[in-house]
Amino acid sequence: MSLLFFVLVVNGVLVGGIFALETITQWYQLQFLSDYFFYALIPQWALALFFSMSPPTSTHHWRHSGNRATKSAASLVESTETQSVFFNVSDLALSTKLYVSGGVCLVCLLVF
């Protein structure tokens, strides 16, 4: 139920925002309903990709693996210099919701 609410709110806000921007500026010159869903699909999947592809910052659990190769790889990764370069914005739950919401936009894009 919360996923349905998320999909409706995100798509409503994006399509409404695109409609408001279009009526004010006439930048996109949108003529069809499918155009609005296309321009709503792009930022949803871009954000979903960003949130799903962020590198993990915690790899300390790899040291406790029974595999010797995994332990060796963990010792290479566990330097403080490497850890400070990465930042953790990975949110797989939000990423999945954005992919599903974008999928609804894709279906609407193909239907309308």
N, CA, C and O atoms as a DFTB+ gen file, in Angstrom:
448 C
 N C O
     1  1       0.823      -1.189       0.000
     2  2       0.000       0.000       0.000
     3  2       0.869       1.254       0.000
     4  3       0.545       2.238      -0.666
     5  1       1.969       1.218       0.746
     6  2       2.847       2.388       0.770
     7  2       3.554       2.562      -0.570
     8  3       3.857       3.687      -0.968
     9  1       3.821       1.452      -1.273
    10  2       4.437       1.558      -2.590
    11  2       3.490       2.235      -3.579
    12  3       3.913       3.064      -4.384
    13  1       2.214       1.877      -3.513
    14  2       1.223       2.503      -4.380
    15  2       1.119       4.004      -4.093
    16  3       1.032       4.816      -5.015
    17  1       1.127       4.356      -2.821
    18  2       1.082       5.760      -2.438
    19  2       2.330       6.491      -2.940
    20  3       2.232       7.607      -3.450
    21  1       3.499       5.867      -2.797
    22  2       4.748       6.463      -3.266
    23  2       4.712       6.689      -4.775
    24  3       5.093       7.755      -5.258
    25  1       4.255       5.683      -5.516
    26  2       4.182       5.792      -6.976
    27  2       3.245       6.920      -7.386
    28  3       3.572       7.716      -8.266
    29  1       2.086       6.987      -6.752
    30  2       1.121       8.039      -7.094
    31  2       1.653       9.432      -6.763
    32  3       1.498      10.363      -7.553
    33  1       2.272       9.569      -5.611
    34  2       2.780      10.886      -5.198
    35  2       3.938      11.327      -6.084
    36  3       3.956      12.460      -6.563
    37  1       4.897      10.443      -6.301
    38  2       6.067      10.820      -7.108
    39  2       5.660      11.149      -8.538
    40  3       6.086      12.163      -9.091
    41  1       4.835      10.292      -9.138
    42  2       4.415      10.570     -10.512
    43  2       3.533      11.811     -10.591
    44  3       3.632      12.582     -11.545
    45  1       2.681      12.006      -9.603
    46  2       1.842      13.199      -9.590
    47  2       2.660      14.469      -9.467
    48  3       2.406      15.451     -10.165
    49  1       3.645      14.450      -8.577
    50  2       4.495      15.633      -8.392
    51  2       5.329      15.902      -9.643
    52  3       5.431      17.048     -10.081
    53  1       5.919      14.870     -10.214
    54  2       6.753      15.076     -11.393
    55  2       5.947      15.513     -12.611
    56  3       6.318      16.468     -13.292
    57  1       4.856      14.824     -12.883
    58  2       4.038      15.205     -14.044
    59  2       3.422      16.583     -13.825
    60  3       3.356      17.383     -14.758
    61  1       2.971      16.870     -12.609
    62  2       2.437      18.196     -12.303
    63  2       3.489      19.288     -12.441
    64  3       3.210      20.366     -12.967
    65  1       4.699      19.005     -11.966
    66  2       5.792      19.967     -12.101
    67  2       6.182      20.200     -13.538
    68  3       6.447      21.332     -13.942
    69  1       6.220      19.136     -14.311
    70  2       6.540      19.272     -15.737
    71  2       5.442      20.046     -16.448
    72  3       5.726      20.875     -17.312
    73  1       4.184      19.779     -16.090
    74  2       3.070      20.522     -16.693
    75  2       3.150      22.007     -16.342
    76  3       2.941      22.864     -17.201
    77  1       3.455      22.310     -15.075
    78  2       3.568      23.713     -14.663
    79  2       4.739      24.395     -15.365
    80  3       4.613      25.532     -15.820
    81  1       5.873      23.710     -15.455
    82  2       7.030      24.266     -16.149
    83  2       6.738      24.479     -17.627
    84  3       7.163      25.468     -18.223
    85  1       6.008      23.537     -18.204
    86  2       5.661      23.648     -19.626
    87  2       4.704      24.810     -19.886
    88  3       4.855      25.527     -20.876
    89  1       3.734      24.998     -19.017
    90  2       2.787      26.090     -19.246
    91  2       3.429      27.452     -19.025
    92  3       3.028      28.437     -19.646
    93  1       4.420      27.514     -18.145
    94  2       5.077      28.793     -17.880
    95  2       6.116      29.128     -18.941
    96  3       6.163      30.262     -19.416
    97  1       6.950      28.163     -19.321
    98  2       8.103      28.464     -20.169
    99  2       7.974      28.011     -21.618
   100  3       8.601      28.604     -22.495
   101  1       7.189      26.988     -21.893
   102  2       7.061      26.407     -23.238
   103  2       8.404      25.861     -23.756
   104  3       8.649      25.883     -24.963
   105  1       9.266      25.376     -22.867
   106  2      10.563      24.835     -23.272
   107  2      10.439      23.523     -24.025
   108  3      11.036      23.345     -25.086
   109  1       9.669      22.618     -23.474
   110  2       9.629      21.260     -24.017
   111  2       8.717      21.118     -25.221
   112  3       8.908      20.211     -26.031
   113  1       7.743      21.983     -25.357
   114  2       6.726      21.921     -26.419
   115  2       6.056      20.546     -26.443
   116  3       6.014      19.873     -27.472
   117  1       5.537      20.153     -25.288
   118  2       4.897      18.854     -25.142
   119  2       3.490      18.911     -25.717
   120  3       2.740      19.858     -25.478
   121  1       3.148      17.883     -26.476
   122  2       1.841      17.849     -27.117
   123  2       1.004      16.657     -26.652
   124  3      -0.225      16.714     -26.691
   125  1       1.642      15.604     -26.222
   126  2       0.937      14.375     -25.875
   127  2       1.157      14.037     -24.409
   128  3       2.128      14.485     -23.799
   129  1       0.261      13.252     -23.851
   130  2       0.377      12.820     -22.463
   131  2       1.601      11.936     -22.270
   132  3       2.220      11.951     -21.206
   133  1       1.948      11.174     -23.289
   134  2       3.122      10.304     -23.186
   135  2       4.414      11.106     -23.046
   136  3       5.381      10.619     -22.460
   137  1       4.441      12.324     -23.574
   138  2       5.617      13.178     -23.417
   139  2       5.857      13.518     -21.953
   140  3       7.000      13.534     -21.496
   141  1       4.793      13.788     -21.224
   142  2       4.921      14.101     -19.805
   143  2       5.453      12.903     -19.032
   144  3       6.294      13.059     -18.146
   145  1       4.970      11.710     -19.361
   146  2       5.442      10.518     -18.668
   147  2       6.897      10.205     -19.024
   148  3       7.640       9.686     -18.191
   149  1       7.304      10.515     -20.251
   150  2       8.700      10.308     -20.625
   151  2       9.623      11.202     -19.797
   152  3      10.633      10.743     -19.263
   153  1       9.265      12.475     -19.700
   154  2      10.100      13.403     -18.937
   155  2      10.005      13.165     -17.429
   156  3      10.862      13.646     -16.688
   157  1       9.013      12.453     -16.964
   158  2       8.935      12.053     -15.562
   159  2       9.740      10.769     -15.321
   160  3      10.233      10.543     -14.217
   161  1       9.868       9.942     -16.345
   162  2      10.600       8.682     -16.233
   163  2      12.099       8.903     -16.078
   164  3      12.746       8.216     -15.287
   165  1      12.649       9.840     -16.813
   166  2      14.098      10.057     -16.844
   167  2      14.666      10.403     -15.448
   168  3      15.610       9.743     -15.015
   169  1      14.135      11.401     -14.734
   170  2      14.738      11.689     -13.420
   171  2      14.516      10.581     -12.386
   172  3      15.337      10.405     -11.486
   173  1      13.417       9.838     -12.508
   174  2      13.176       8.756     -11.554
   175  2      14.221       7.660     -11.711
   176  3      14.789       7.193     -10.723
   177  1      14.474       7.252     -12.938
   178  2      15.447       6.191     -13.142
   179  2      16.874       6.691     -12.940
   180  3      17.743       5.909     -12.554
   181  1      17.135       7.960     -13.189
   182  2      18.474       8.504     -12.915
   183  2      18.747       8.503     -11.409
   184  3      19.834       8.125     -10.972
   185  1      17.765       8.922     -10.624
   186  2      17.930       8.889      -9.166
   187  2      18.016       7.459      -8.646
   188  3      18.797       7.173      -7.738
   189  1      17.218       6.564      -9.217
   190  2      17.270       5.160      -8.797
   191  2      18.642       4.565      -9.088
   192  3      19.180       3.820      -8.269
   193  1      19.202       4.881     -10.225
   194  2      20.540       4.402     -10.560
   195  2      21.572       4.967      -9.595
   196  3      22.469       4.247      -9.156
   197  1      21.453       6.244      -9.261
   198  2      22.387       6.861      -8.321
   199  2      22.319       6.199      -6.953
   200  3      23.355       5.908      -6.355
   201  1      21.124       5.959      -6.457
   202  2      20.988       5.373      -5.126
   203  2      21.351       3.890      -5.092
   204  3      21.710       3.375      -4.033
   205  1      21.267       3.204      -6.208
   206  2      21.586       1.780      -6.191
   207  2      23.052       1.493      -6.485
   208  3      23.541       0.416      -6.145
   209  1      23.765       2.423      -7.106
   210  2      25.139       2.154      -7.527
   211  2      26.195       2.770      -6.620
   212  3      27.385       2.669      -6.920
   213  1      25.808       3.388      -5.551
   214  2      26.774       3.982      -4.640
   215  2      27.593       2.888      -3.971
   216  3      27.035       1.875      -3.549
   217  1      28.890       3.069      -3.867
   218  2      29.726       2.002      -3.308
   219  2      29.520       1.837      -1.800
   220  3      29.265       2.817      -1.099
   221  1      29.627       0.628      -1.307
   222  2      29.492       0.415       0.140
   223  2      30.730       0.932       0.881
   224  3      31.849       0.844       0.376
   225  1      30.516       1.462       2.061
   226  2      31.654       1.968       2.830
   227  2      32.146       0.961       3.849
   228  3      33.279       1.074       4.317
   229  1      31.358       0.011       4.197
   230  2      31.741      -0.930       5.240
   231  2      32.027      -2.291       4.636
   232  3      31.126      -2.973       4.149
   233  1      33.292      -2.677       4.674
   234  2      33.678      -4.001       4.176
   235  2      34.416      -4.785       5.250
   236  3      35.071      -5.784       4.954
   237  1      34.312      -4.331       6.507
   238  2      35.045      -5.008       7.576
   239  2      34.576      -6.440       7.802
   240  3      35.332      -7.246       8.345
   241  1      33.374      -6.776       7.408
   242  2      32.883      -8.137       7.603
   243  2      33.571      -9.125       6.659
   244  3      33.492     -10.334       6.873
   245  1      34.237      -8.633       5.627
   246  2      34.944      -9.516       4.705
   247  2      36.145     -10.188       5.370
   248  3      36.562     -11.267       4.949
   249  1      36.701      -9.561       6.402
   250  2      37.863     -10.142       7.084
   251  2      37.535     -11.473       7.733
   252  3      38.422     -12.306       7.921
   253  1      36.282     -11.684       8.075
   254  2      35.884     -12.878       8.816
   255  2      35.415     -14.008       7.903
   256  3      34.834     -14.988       8.371
   257  1      35.662     -13.874       6.623
   258  2      35.260     -14.910       5.677
   259  2      36.210     -16.104       5.782
   260  3      37.373     -15.962       6.160
   261  1      35.699     -17.253       5.446
   262  2      36.530     -18.448       5.446
   263  2      37.396     -18.564       4.202
   264  3      38.353     -19.339       4.181
   265  1      37.076     -17.821       3.193
   266  2      37.806     -17.867       1.936
   267  2      39.071     -17.014       2.038
   268  3      39.010     -15.855       2.447
   269  1      40.209     -17.585       1.667
   270  2      41.482     -16.878       1.765
   271  2      41.566     -15.703       0.791
   272  3      42.146     -14.667       1.118
   273  1      41.005     -15.856      -0.375
   274  2      41.034     -14.774      -1.363
   275  2      40.211     -13.573      -0.888
   276  3      40.592     -12.425      -1.118
   277  1      39.091     -13.841      -0.231
   278  2      38.261     -12.751       0.292
   279  2      38.986     -12.008       1.401
   280  3      38.915     -10.781       1.473
   281  1      39.681     -12.732       2.264
   282  2      40.457     -12.082       3.322
   283  2      41.560     -11.207       2.737
   284  3      41.811     -10.105       3.226
   285  1      42.217     -11.700       1.691
   286  2      43.280     -10.922       1.052
   287  2      42.726      -9.661       0.414
   288  3      43.318      -8.588       0.531
   289  1      41.601      -9.787      -0.256
   290  2      40.970      -8.616      -0.878
   291  2      40.524      -7.624       0.182
   292  3      40.629      -6.415      -0.029
   293  1      40.032      -8.102       1.310
   294  2      39.601      -7.219       2.391
   295  2      40.777      -6.452       2.963
   296  3      40.635      -5.286       3.333
   297  1      41.929      -7.085       3.041
   298  2      43.094      -6.372       3.572
   299  2      43.548      -5.269       2.625
   300  3      44.108      -4.269       3.074
   301  1      43.319      -5.431       1.328
   302  2      43.671      -4.386       0.362
   303  2      42.703      -3.212       0.417
   304  3      43.101      -2.065       0.211
   305  1      41.450      -3.492       0.691
   306  2      40.417      -2.460       0.658
   307  2      40.357      -1.665       1.948
   308  3      39.890      -0.527       1.934
   309  1      40.802      -2.207       3.041
   310  2      40.563      -1.613       4.349
   311  2      41.500      -0.482       4.736
   312  3      41.694      -0.241       5.928
   313  1      42.071       0.200       3.806
   314  2      42.899       1.349       4.178
   315  2      41.999       2.548       4.453
   316  3      40.930       2.681       3.857
   317  1      42.434       3.408       5.347
   318  2      41.626       4.585       5.697
   319  2      41.562       5.571       4.545
   320  3      40.586       6.311       4.421
   321  1      42.574       5.595       3.708
   322  2      42.570       6.492       2.550
   323  2      41.447       6.124       1.583
   324  3      40.743       6.998       1.076
   325  1      41.288       4.834       1.333
   326  2      40.228       4.384       0.437
   327  2      38.858       4.637       1.042
   328  3      37.931       5.034       0.335
   329  1      38.722       4.413       2.328
   330  2      37.426       4.592       2.984
   331  2      36.989       6.044       2.984
   332  3      35.792       6.319       2.905
   333  1      37.923       6.984       3.070
   334  2      37.538       8.390       3.127
   335  2      37.099       8.926       1.780
   336  3      36.406       9.943       1.729
   337  1      37.476       8.281       0.690
   338  2      37.102       8.746      -0.644
   339  2      35.620       8.493      -0.915
   340  3      34.945       9.324      -1.522
   341  1      35.125       7.359      -0.471
   342  2      33.744       6.986      -0.750
   343  2      32.785       7.578       0.270
   344  3      33.141       7.778       1.431
   345  1      31.597       7.850      -0.164
   346  2      30.544       8.271       0.745
   347  2      29.363       7.366       0.510
   348  3      29.176       6.863      -0.598
   349  1      28.570       7.153       1.525
   350  2      27.505       6.171       1.455
   351  2      26.162       6.849       1.258
   352  3      25.622       7.449       2.187
   353  1      25.628       6.755       0.066
   354  2      24.274       7.232      -0.195
   355  2      23.421       6.097      -0.747
   356  3      22.340       6.328      -1.288
   357  1      23.910       4.883      -0.607
   358  2      23.193       3.733      -1.122
   359  2      21.921       3.496      -0.321
   360  3      21.963       3.304       0.895
   361  1      20.807       3.511      -1.007
   362  2      19.520       3.243      -0.378
   363  2      18.736       2.359      -1.342
   364  3      18.047       2.852      -2.235
   365  1      18.850       1.068      -1.150
   366  2      18.253       0.137      -2.101
   367  2      16.731       0.140      -2.051
   368  3      16.081      -0.114      -3.065
   369  1      16.155       0.424      -0.890
   370  2      14.693       0.462      -0.802
   371  2      14.144       1.626      -1.623
   372  3      13.180       1.462      -2.370
   373  1      14.755       2.797      -1.486
   374  2      14.326       3.952      -2.272
   375  2      14.595       3.726      -3.748
   376  3      13.784       4.100      -4.595
   377  1      15.722       3.121      -4.057
   378  2      16.062       2.829      -5.444
   379  2      15.030       1.898      -6.083
   380  3      14.612       2.117      -7.219
   381  1      14.629       0.878      -5.362
   382  2      13.629      -0.056      -5.889
   383  2      12.290       0.641      -6.099
   384  3      11.620       0.417      -7.106
   385  1      11.906       1.480      -5.155
   386  2      10.649       2.222      -5.310
   387  2      10.700       3.145      -6.515
   388  3       9.713       3.270      -7.240
   389  1      11.833       3.792      -6.737
   390  2      11.953       4.684      -7.891
   391  2      11.939       3.909      -9.207
   392  3      11.374       4.375     -10.197
   393  1      12.563       2.723      -9.222
   394  2      12.497       1.887     -10.435
   395  2      11.062       1.449     -10.724
   396  3      10.630       1.474     -11.877
   397  1      10.327       1.054      -9.702
   398  2       8.932       0.634      -9.890
   399  2       8.085       1.822     -10.341
   400  3       7.254       1.690     -11.239
   401  1       8.295       2.967      -9.726
   402  2       7.555       4.163     -10.100
   403  2       7.868       4.564     -11.542
   404  3       6.980       4.976     -12.289
   405  1       9.120       4.439     -11.916
   406  2       9.488       4.698     -13.308
   407  2       8.905       3.665     -14.251
   408  3       8.576       3.979     -15.395
   409  1       8.774       2.434     -13.778
   410  2       8.137       1.396     -14.595
   411  2       6.682       1.716     -14.866
   412  3       6.178       1.447     -15.956
   413  1       6.000       2.290     -13.880
   414  2       4.615       2.723     -14.091
   415  2       4.581       3.827     -15.154
   416  3       3.694       3.849     -16.007
   417  1       5.550       4.737     -15.095
   418  2       5.644       5.781     -16.123
   419  2       5.885       5.161     -17.497
   420  3       5.315       5.610     -18.491
   421  1       6.724       4.137     -17.552
   422  2       7.003       3.483     -18.821
   423  2       5.754       2.821     -19.392
   424  3       5.496       2.901     -20.593
   425  1       4.982       2.169     -18.531
   426  2       3.727       1.560     -18.984
   427  2       2.767       2.623     -19.492
   428  3       2.144       2.451     -20.540
   429  1       2.645       3.714     -18.759
   430  2       1.780       4.827     -19.199
   431  2       2.291       5.434     -20.489
   432  3       1.505       5.844     -21.343
   433  1       3.599       5.493     -20.633
   434  2       4.203       6.015     -21.862
   435  2       3.836       5.154     -23.061
   436  3       3.558       5.677     -24.140
   437  1       3.835       3.843     -22.880
   438  2       3.500       2.944     -23.980
   439  2       1.996       2.875     -24.264
   440  3       1.578       2.665     -25.403
   441  1       1.191       3.055     -23.215
   442  2      -0.250       2.958     -23.391
   443  2      -0.834       4.239     -23.990
   444  3      -1.660       4.184     -24.901
   445  1      -0.400       5.395     -23.473
   446  2      -0.955       6.660     -23.956
   447  2      -0.148       7.111     -25.114
   448  3      -0.429       8.161     -25.691
